[in-house]
């Protein structure tokens, strides 16, 4: 847990708690806890009714899009938090391989072996995630993430394909909508725009990072200007989805341009050997499609005179010319005698059978299409009308209330366009346009299911009788945004400063080939609204590569947040580091007297056991030709090597191969493995200690410095990351230049350790080691596994 208390401004005070994977599972500001917790009693989605999500929803996710196949039950999605639970298997949190907090540096750092998002996946995971959180003061938290792919670089194309990731969420974050209701998207000019209404999880808006200001803000409910409170009622085309009312390139209108503009289409006649004509139109929508073999009637709206048409090849080629086939008895002269400049042609369906006469009656109106962006004819959007069909038309929707976990009512409407979508988390007012009476609505599930029922959510205190006392047969519902909320100066906010993906514009960039994007929206999988935020980078991290990213979180008042966030955007950073890049490293040596017990020394220190011999030597960071080395324990068994699944059951021994089960110690009921990273060594060089146990006190002396600094700090990737990462740089927002805290432990601390060791009271060492002895993380050693 990390805490910050701002002495003179409680709006900048915060508290963070961390999950086993090093991801944030609680972020409490003055507004409350911003992290949305999934309700495990509600399925994640309809396709996986037996699967439930991890509780921790602020995390990194890495996907191999070439192998990811969730529809076939074989996803490839590695989650920092761990694996989702099922009905039969509890969630498996990504194992912690390191954790350390420093009051002097105002930092907490974590390392984890990230797991496949489902335990049913046949794929393994070779990703180590490292996260460092730094309290910069004044409500600002710096977050540095390192994702290292520990798989070995190979010339085998299939191996590399199976062990790379190329789609990274940095992060995926679920924000409690009951705490921070509104989302503001930053603009390139340093301002932000309120997103109203919020779209659903699947329909969430996709925005390219370079089109933003580099940050996204979540705020308490923002008060809306009453003059701008009218909600834009959606349109649909009758097929179910919601469409913008101004969608497509316009609705087709058949208005004749000029006199005597109908003529045979020579090219079409030669190609089709049919009586095909063209007619010039006033420019409207481009609709290149037609209605083949349709028996239609073209009617002059001015005179009422009609002609019969067999087919329409193109309604409006280039928007100004129609190609059609009239009955064989009609010539161009006949048609020019019916339609003149400015005449409007309406289209009707004919009930007559061929042959037909020039004055066949028009009986059924034909709906002219609209043109989409590619010139195809599509149904035109129609605005839904919410008109009550009868008195007492409202009732409770029990099935929706039970299935969705939200109190849901339904209201019968007069037939309108079918729109099955809704506005799930929209605080609205349903206003009786006749009387002005209104009711508060917390969301709309379906605007017009079957075209005659609206399903909506209210607070449980609102009953169907309350609705029926406001709306009667024939009343029309006017929909408005609920205007309740706080003024900007009274509103609290949380901002993610993620950057704009400026690295793509760097001429030296060789790793970022496509632009990143973000999505925000709302999910209602439980009784609590969750506003989600995902930052997606289509970046390929191959075996041996390391991806580094720095970003920030700010908690403060909404007023002034744009200025604060904008000032940090240029300090965001991301990069790919390969094994060919120069990387700082220190030597790691494993000491032992036998094959049963060993200790570890980093750097040039001497092992306290003078008789111990160096059995193998490696490095604290990845180096070419070296592999990860772990010590893994299962009960009283120990393994030192590179196989992270060493103690897992052999899935190939079953008739039907089982998924990998890293959470199981084969043959040991109720015992789970524990993993600790030792460093990077030549494969097989430590085999002498293959079954030895790590002893954290084996090499301890009062002078032994047993922590290893993170690779993202001054002793690590400093040469590869701009100088704002190391701790000696400026901390922002009023703190001024802060010198780096000393890394040396006090003499008193070492004397205390020495005294405890001499007394034999080893159990008293735990709190001191948590303070002094850092487990290796960020690609370093594990010396103490907390």
Secondary structure as GFF3:
##gff-version 3
##sequence-region A 1 786
A	DSSP	beta_strand	2	4	.	.	.	ID=ss1
A	DSSP	three_ten_helix	10	12	.	.	.	ID=ss2
A	DSSP	beta_strand	14	18	.	.	.	ID=ss3
A	DSSP	beta_strand	24	29	.	.	.	ID=ss4
A	DSSP	beta_strand	32	33	.	.	.	ID=ss5
A	DSSP	beta_strand	51	52	.	.	.	ID=ss6
A	DSSP	beta_strand	58	63	.	.	.	ID=ss7
A	DSSP	three_ten_helix	70	72	.	.	.	ID=ss8
A	DSSP	beta_strand	77	79	.	.	.	ID=ss9
A	DSSP	beta_strand	82	83	.	.	.	ID=ss10
A	DSSP	beta_strand	85	86	.	.	.	ID=ss11
A	DSSP	beta_strand	92	93	.	.	.	ID=ss12
A	DSSP	beta_strand	95	102	.	.	.	ID=ss13
A	DSSP	beta_strand	107	113	.	.	.	ID=ss14
A	DSSP	beta_strand	115	116	.	.	.	ID=ss15
A	DSSP	beta_strand	127	137	.	.	.	ID=ss16
A	DSSP	beta_strand	140	149	.	.	.	ID=ss17
A	DSSP	alpha_helix	157	163	.	.	.	ID=ss18
A	DSSP	beta_strand	167	176	.	.	.	ID=ss19
A	DSSP	beta_strand	182	186	.	.	.	ID=ss20
A	DSSP	beta_strand	192	194	.	.	.	ID=ss21
A	DSSP	beta_strand	205	208	.	.	.	ID=ss22
A	DSSP	three_ten_helix	209	211	.	.	.	ID=ss23
A	DSSP	beta_strand	215	219	.	.	.	ID=ss24
A	DSSP	three_ten_helix	226	228	.	.	.	ID=ss25
A	DSSP	beta_strand	235	236	.	.	.	ID=ss26
A	DSSP	beta_strand	242	243	.	.	.	ID=ss27
A	DSSP	beta_strand	263	264	.	.	.	ID=ss28
A	DSSP	alpha_helix	266	272	.	.	.	ID=ss29
A	DSSP	beta_strand	276	280	.	.	.	ID=ss30
A	DSSP	beta_strand	296	300	.	.	.	ID=ss31
A	DSSP	beta_strand	306	317	.	.	.	ID=ss32
A	DSSP	beta_strand	321	326	.	.	.	ID=ss33
A	DSSP	alpha_helix	332	336	.	.	.	ID=ss34
A	DSSP	beta_strand	345	349	.	.	.	ID=ss35
A	DSSP	beta_strand	364	365	.	.	.	ID=ss36
A	DSSP	beta_strand	370	371	.	.	.	ID=ss37
A	DSSP	beta_strand	377	378	.	.	.	ID=ss38
A	DSSP	beta_strand	382	383	.	.	.	ID=ss39
A	DSSP	beta_strand	394	396	.	.	.	ID=ss40
A	DSSP	alpha_helix	398	404	.	.	.	ID=ss41
A	DSSP	beta_strand	408	412	.	.	.	ID=ss42
A	DSSP	beta_strand	428	432	.	.	.	ID=ss43
A	DSSP	beta_strand	438	441	.	.	.	ID=ss44
A	DSSP	beta_strand	443	449	.	.	.	ID=ss45
A	DSSP	beta_strand	453	457	.	.	.	ID=ss46
A	DSSP	alpha_helix	464	468	.	.	.	ID=ss47
A	DSSP	beta_strand	477	481	.	.	.	ID=ss48
A	DSSP	three_ten_helix	488	490	.	.	.	ID=ss49
A	DSSP	beta_strand	492	497	.	.	.	ID=ss50
A	DSSP	three_ten_helix	502	505	.	.	.	ID=ss51
A	DSSP	beta_strand	517	523	.	.	.	ID=ss52
A	DSSP	beta_strand	530	537	.	.	.	ID=ss53
A	DSSP	beta_strand	546	557	.	.	.	ID=ss54
A	DSSP	alpha_helix	561	569	.	.	.	ID=ss55
A	DSSP	beta_strand	573	577	.	.	.	ID=ss56
A	DSSP	beta_strand	587	592	.	.	.	ID=ss57
A	DSSP	beta_strand	597	602	.	.	.	ID=ss58
A	DSSP	beta_strand	613	619	.	.	.	ID=ss59
A	DSSP	beta_strand	627	634	.	.	.	ID=ss60
A	DSSP	beta_strand	637	641	.	.	.	ID=ss61
A	DSSP	three_ten_helix	651	653	.	.	.	ID=ss62
A	DSSP	beta_strand	674	681	.	.	.	ID=ss63
A	DSSP	three_ten_helix	687	689	.	.	.	ID=ss64
A	DSSP	beta_strand	693	694	.	.	.	ID=ss65
A	DSSP	three_ten_helix	717	720	.	.	.	ID=ss66
A	DSSP	alpha_helix	747	759	.	.	.	ID=ss67
A	DSSP	three_ten_helix	762	764	.	.	.	ID=ss68
A	DSSP	alpha_helix	765	772	.	.	.	ID=ss69
###
